[in-house]
Amino acid sequence: MTPRQRPFSIGSIPFSHPTVLAPLAGVTDQPFRRMIKGFGCGLVCSEMVSANGLVYGSEKTRQLMASHPEERPLSVQIFGSDPAIMAEAALMVQDAGADIVDINFGCSVRKVLKSGSGSALMAEPEKSKEIITRVRRVLSVPLTIKIRSGWQPDAKEALHLSRTAEDCGVDALTIHPRTARQGFGGKADWSVIRKIKSLVKIPVIGNGDIIRPEDALSMFSETHCDAVMVGRAAMHSPHIFRDIHSLLEGNAPWGRNLAEHFASMENYMENLTLFYGEETACSMFRSRLGWFVKGLPGSTVFRSEASSISSRKQALELLHAFQAGLIHNAADRLAPE
């Protein structure tokens, strides 16, 4: 039975495909998640949401939970270190309409670690257990956690926390098999995913080093995980999810279709403008449009020109000119001599 044929669900929620968009700070907002969902991703996740920010009334933090029917089902990830505040924030996330609540035990950014959150909690098993227990107690929707290997390469902290999570009623877990000290450097040790999959009965989602759709097949084969999570590759190749699904069904990957790719970029720009307003959206265009042209001829010049975008109209004109240039150059290459 291929991974695609094997059912994948979290709690009572079934998914069309065993693919998950990783929560990426400053990236996976509502407009981005809607775009990724358009390529068939099974489950999309919000950016990390501060439990303290929610409980203490930060409007900017609350905006991170804003959702749209097109992206459902939606997982919202929270982070924090106080069990009572985490439980209160989890209930707020559920009441805001999240289909799944996820707890971050994996972030290794210094600011998060200094607050005692993210990967710092993997060194505090009793506090981690209390957080999971108290959050699970207040929720009626599925609860998941995202972890790293821990602080040492032997991954003992990850193995311990996985067992604890299952015992405390967590419905699924994601493992990014790098240590907290590695950050995003080095190579993810997929053998840790396999060890955890053999240890627990709840679904295990594998994350780390999925750059090409073929990498997802390798992860399924090597680890026997239930689903794969894609992070940074989605920023420049949103079609990777569709290509993974195609491979899982025994077909060739579609690859990047330029017409579809640029249409998706335009729709994304429109949704950014509607969600944030034109002024804020334009400041986001200056960096975000550059994500999607990675690897295309002339992308360096495009990114330079995009850095001065001041209106949605200007952004569209720049995008259309870049697309037209690609089409023209492709026609020249195909023309007979």
Secondary structure, DSSP 8 states (H G I E B T S, - for coil): --TTTS--EETTEE-SSSEEE---TTT--HHHHHHHHTTT-SBEEEEEEEHHHHHTT-HHHHHTT---GGG-SEEEEEE-S-HHHHHHHHHHHHHTT-SEEEEEE----HHHHHTT-GGGGGG-HHHHHHHHHHHHHH-SS-EEEEEEEESSTT-HHHHHHHHHHHHTT--EEEEEEEETTTTT-S---HHHHHHHHHH-SS-EEEES---SHHHHHHHHHHH--SEEEE-THHHH-TTHHHHHHHHHTT-------HHHHHHHHHHHHHHHHHHH-HHHHHHHHHHHHHHHTTTSTTHHHHHHHHTT--SHHHHHHHHHHHHHHHHHHHHHHHS--
